[in-house]
Amino acid sequence: MTSTTPEHQQSHLLLQEQAPPADEQQPHHQVQVWAPSPHQQLPGPYLPHPVAPSAPVEPQAVVSLVLGGVSLLTCLVPGISLAAFVGAVAAVITGIVALRRLGTAERSGKGLAITGLSCGGVAVVGAGVMSAFFILYVTVFGGLWTLAWGSAFSQLG
């Protein structure tokens, strides 16, 4: 025996109203998006963490880091070591300028400036040594090439 109380009939009617019609091909789904109001607190341990405001980054520190990194990567390439030397010197100069500005201003980027300064310093030494070896190689071996093969090639023409 099933009971036909008014509550049972109401819940059965609610289920019938929510069910999609049988003659429709695609069921309609309603998506409800819940977003808490600014005054509500999220439930559970999933509370958002507060984000501290950060100070703006010193642009000279970023320039020093980029120039130092590029010059460090290119200082050992024989053909462009002179350009890397110029970039490394610029990285050292902008790193020093950034560190001086960071002492007086409330900005961030001290680590960037120190990293650019140190990469630039290493690249200055590396590019200087590589440029010296390149000039020595061209001078010595280029001169020997001319002595050994220069007379043979001059007779061809």
C-alpha positions, 0 to 999 in steps of 0.5 A: 500500500502506497500512501498518497499524502499531499506531501508525497503528491507535491514531491512527485509533482516537483519531480515531474516538473523538473524532468525534461519533456520526452519529445525533445531531442536535447535536454536543457540544463541550467547551470547555476554559478555561485559566487560569494558576495564580498561580505560572505566568507568562503567555507572550509580551508579554501580561504584566499590568501592576502597578497601583499602589495609589491614595490615597482621594479627598478628599470635599470636593474632589469636592463642590467640583468638582460644585458648581463645575461645576453653578454654572458651567453655570447662572450665565448662566440669568436665573431661577436665577442667584441659586441658582447664585451660592449654589452657586458660593460653596459650591464655593469654600468646599468647595474651600478646605476640601479644599485645607487637608485635602489638605495634612495628609492622605495623600489624592488630589484636589488637581486636583479641588479646584483645578478646583472652586475655579476653576469656583466663582470664575468662576461667582461672578463670572458669577452676580453679573453676571447677577443684577445685570443681571436685577435692573436689567432688572426694575427699569427695564423693569418700571417702564417697563412699568407707566408705559406700560401700567399706566394702560391696563390699570387702565381695563379693570377 
